[in-house]
Amino acid sequence: MRIVWILGFLSACLLPAQPGWRVAETWPPAPANVRFDHASSAAVDAQGRLLILQRGQPAVLRFHKNGALEKAWSSGFFQMAHGIKVAPDGNIWTTDARRNVIVKFSPDGKQLQMLGVPDQAASDKTHFDGVADLAFQPNGDFYVADGYRNSRVIKFSRDGRYLFEWGKKGTEAGEFNLPHTIVLDSNGRVYVGDRENKRIQIFTPEGKYITQWRTGAPYGLAMTPSGDLWMADVLAKNVVRLDKDGRVVETIPDMSTHMLAVGPDGALFLAQGSEKRVTKMVRRSQ
């Protein structure tokens, strides 16, 4: 497998300056050699390593926190690689919105489990239709945003056993029009990026509706340890930080981002989709 690197400083030269933020010019450092394809999603594990899911080969890339490429692997079944998250046990979970499956990998890329039936679409306990993203509780149970054609959130046990679901297509409270991204806060509340309805809906861990924030089109969400929420909006071409009341307290403009992740030091990793790059942003004081 031949891998060709795009130097981090090239991204810095091409991207406009952001108020309060700068592109991390030395990340990843040369001579790591990876050419990014359509970068769909990013995640950070407990060791601070970055995981990237892209619509190309290799599909999954794992970087050391210093930016060095540690591992890259492919899987022939990916057709529309979409979301990637790291479970509390360190295993890596990915979604494919076209093949309608969720796949669990070990940290070194060994396939461990698949949920859903490849290339079969339905709205029941064993199938998905356009599955987009997932989010984990501390005990390993997880919620799935399903997704592009179904309009529901499903909860599974840590071993992949169906527990319950909620939602249907619509615009009322508790209904969805493309649940595209999902995260949890420290209290277990479930934040669903209801993309085409241009809102974030918030639910109890049991799926009871709490409230909604009209925020633009939430393509990607990432929760900080302090409880602030970062949101990527491709349509507005910006990334915003929301406080615990849903108010926009910070904006990074001119950043068309599909999904994103927050590192342990507060750095942002922006999966910039069709621009074929993942950009690391750090505070200008860093």
N, C-alpha and C positions, 0 to 999 in steps of 0.2 A: 504494500500500500504506500503510495507516494504522497507525502504531505508537504505542502508549500506554505510558508509563513507570510502573513501580512503584518509588517512591523507596526507595533503600537503607535509609534510617533506619526505614522501616516494618517491614522484616524484623527490624531490631534490636529494635524495640518488641515484636514478636510472639514472638520466640524467647527461650527461657530462657537465663540466663547459663551459660557453660561454663567449668569449672575450667581456668585457664591459657590460655584462648582467649576472643576476643571477636569479635562480628560487625563487619565493616568498615563502619561507618555511612556513610562518604562514598563508598562504591563501589557501583555506578557513580554518579557525581555527576549531579545534575539539571543541565540539562533533557534528558538523553538519554531517548528515549521508546520503550521496548520493553515490551510486555506479554508475560511469559513464559507459555507453555502448559505442557504436561506435559514437564518438563525431563528428558530421558533420560540425557544424557552431557555431559561437558566435557573439553576438552583445552587445553593451553597450548603455543604455538609458540616458536621460538627467539628471537623478539623480545619474548616475554613477553605476547603477545596471547592473549586468551581466546577459544576457540571453544566454542559451545554448540549441541548438537543437541536439538531439541524436537519433540514430536508435535503440531505445529500449523504455522501460517504466520506469518512465514517459518520455514523448517525449520532453517536454519543462521544463526547470528549470530556476528559477529566484533567483538570489542571491543579497543580500544587498551589498553595496560597501565594507563593512567590512568582507565579505565572508560568512555571515550567510545565510542559505537557507531560503527564504521567501515564495516561492510558487513553486509548481510543478504540472503539469497537463499532461494528456494524451489525445489522440484522436484516435479512432479506425481506422481511414482511413489511417494513415501514413503507407506507405510501403517502401519508400526510402526518408526519411526526408533529406533535402539537405541544403537549405539556410534559414537564419533568419535575419531580419532587423527590426529596430524600426522606425516608421514613425514620422514626426514632432509632431503629436498630441499624441504620446505616445503609440499608438496601435502597436501590434506586428504582423508582416507578415512572413509567412513561405512558403516554396516551397516543393513540393513532386515530384521528378523527375520520379517516376514510375507511380503514379496515375494521373500525368499531371494536378495538381491543385495548386493554390495559396490560402492560407487560412489566414484570418485576425482574430486576437484575441484581446480582451481587455487586459490591463496590468495584469488582474487577471485571464486570461485564458478562458473567455467566447468567444465562436466562434461567430463572427459578420458577416462574409462575405466569400464567396468562388468564385474564378474566375476559369474558365475552367470547363470541365465536367469530373467527376471522371472516370478513366479507358477508356476514349475516347481520341484518338490521332488524331490531324489534324493540319494544318497550316492555320488558318483563324482567324477571330476576336474574337471568343469565345472558341477556343481550344488551347491547348499547346501540345508539344510532347518532353518530357524530360526537362521541365522547371527547371532552375538551381538556379537563383539568381535574386535579385532586388535591386534598389537603388532609393532614394527619393530626390526630389527637396524640397527646403524650404516651398513651398506652398502645399506640399503633393502629387503632381503629381509624377509618378514614371516610371522607366524604368525596363524592364524585360529581362533577358538573357534566351532565349528559343532556344536550349539548347543542350541536349544530342543527339536528333535526328533532330529537326528543327535547323536551323542555322540563327537565326534572333534576333534582338533587337526590342522590342515593347514598345511604350509609352502609358500609361494610365493616365487618370485624377485621382484626389484624391479619387473619388467615384467609380473608377473601370471602367470608360468608355473608350473604345478603341479610341486612337487618330491617331497614325500612326506607321509604322514599317520600318525597313531597314535590308538589308543583305540577303545573300543566301550562300549555301555551296560552298566553294572554297578557294583559296589561294591568290587571288588578294586583293588589297586594298578595304576595305569595305565588304569583304566576310569573312566567318567564318568556322572554323572546331571545333565545340564545344565551343560556348561562355559560359564559366563556371562561371564567376564571373564578377561583374560590380559595379563601384563606380563613384561618381561625385566629382569634385573639387569645390572650392568656386566660380568659374566663370561659373559653370554649364556644363563644358565640361564632356563628358561621356567616361570613361575608361573601355574598355571591355577586359577581360582576354580571349584571343582566344587560348584556351589551346593546342589543337593538332597542331596548326600552330606555337606554341611556340613564341607568341608575345602578346604585349598589343597594341590594336588599340585605338586611341583617336578621338573623334567626337565632333562636335558642339552639342548644345542642340537639334538642328533640325535634327541631324543624318548625317551631312556632314562630310566626312572624312577629318581629319587634318594631322595625321602622325601615325607612329607605332614605337614601341620599341621592338627590338629582345632581350628578357630577359630570355629565358628559358620557362618552362611550367607554366603559371600562373594559379594555382589552386584557390588561394584566394588572394584578394586585400583588403587593408584597407587604407584610406586616413587620414593623420594627419591634424590638424587645420592649420599647417604651409604650407601645400601643398606637403609635401613629401609623397611618396607612399610605403607602405609595401607590399611585395609579397611573398606568400608561394608557394614553388615548391616541390611537393612530390617526383618527379623524382630525383632532385638534393639533396633532404633531407636537405634543408636549407630555411631560411627566409632572404630576403634581403630588404634593404631600398634604394629606388631610389629617386634621386633629381628631380627637375622640368624639367630637360632635359633628364631624363631617364637613368642617369648614376648610377651605383651601388656605393653607398657611405658607405655601412655598410652591413656586413653579419653575421648572426647567424647560424653557421654550426650545423650539426647533429640534426636537428629538422624537422622530417617528419610531415608536417602540411597540413591539407586539406583546412581549411579556418581560418580566424583570425579576430580579432577586436582590436582597439586601445582605451584605456581608456582615460578619460579627463586629467590624470596626465602623459600620455605617456606610461603607462604600456601596454604590449602586452598580449592578451589572445589567445593562440594557440589551436585550435580544432584539436586534433591529431588522428582523425579517428580510424583506426583499433587498435591503441594503447590504446584506450578506456580511454582517459583522456583529460582534458583541463588544460593546463599549463599556469600559470601567470608568465611572465618575467618582471623584473624591472631593471633599471640601477643599476650598482654596487654602485653608489654614493647614492642611495636611501636606 
